[in-house]
Amino acid sequence: MSKWRRRRTSDGRSVILLGIDVGGSSIKAAPVDVERGEIAAGTASVPTPQPSTPGAVARALQALATQFDVGGPVGVAFPAVIKHGEVCTAANIDTSWIGVDAQSLFEGTLGRRAVVLNDADAAGIAEMQFGAGRGRGGTVMMLTFGTGIGSALFVDGKLVPNTELGHLEISGVEAEHWASGRARSAEGLDWQQWAQRVNDVLAAYQALLWPDVFILGGGVTEQFASFGHLLKSRAEIVPAHFRAHAGIVGAAIAAARAAR
């Protein structure tokens, strides 16, 4: 069980909350200092169950949560459109999730309040509050490259939730099937080849939404130095400050906001 120095606000609220990021290939969790935007102890992860049914994923979350001595509400970043706690899509998760009240399921499993939101939205929240988007106005797009391509859109700091622009078709192919991290690995693309595909995606988003900044996150951005200089757009392109941990941090921040 992970240990750290507990911190509380002047009114006694804990500032350490658990953030969990459910991905297509793994589920990651960590305690987060939501006042500082910092992971307060090491992360833990388990493979995403296959098939990734609601019951199997809920049990995986429970197993992760027991590794950390963290109270209070938990934030869960989830790879789907989430409306009022309900899962509405299932592109990179088992289709049996559609229509499931994920919030109630996780609250029942974990025995405490849960806040569930789209995974890219969670990553964007972390970056806008504490990371690469901090203090930026205008239109900011957070893109996460992993099993798919997640998107989060902010206008003058306000989130437009559940944009799911990874499913936009580019020359008849969904963007995430063309340029996700999984597509790069599955097709054995080198950085030059993959960066050109990412440029295709950025150009399509630029033509439609005219963002001022693209923030690129997801596991592949741990290698940003290998491909960042190959990317081109009229918008500024910056790597996510939290890299692959943005979803964890943003989920915890969302839980803190809901608690307030």
Secondary structure, 3 states (H helix, E strand, C coil): CECCCCCECCCCCECEEEEEEECCCEEEEEEEECCCCEECCCCEEEECCCCCCHHHHHHHHHHHHCCECCCCCEEEEECCCEECCEECCCCCCCHHHCCCEHHHHHHHHHCCCEEEEEHHHHHHHHHHHHCCCCCCCCEEEEEEECCCEEEEEEECCEEECCCCHHHCEECCEEHHHHHCHHHHHHHCCCHHHHHHHHHHHHHHHHHHHCCCEEEEECHHHHHHHHHHHHCCCCCEEEECCCHHHHHHHHHHHHHHHHHC
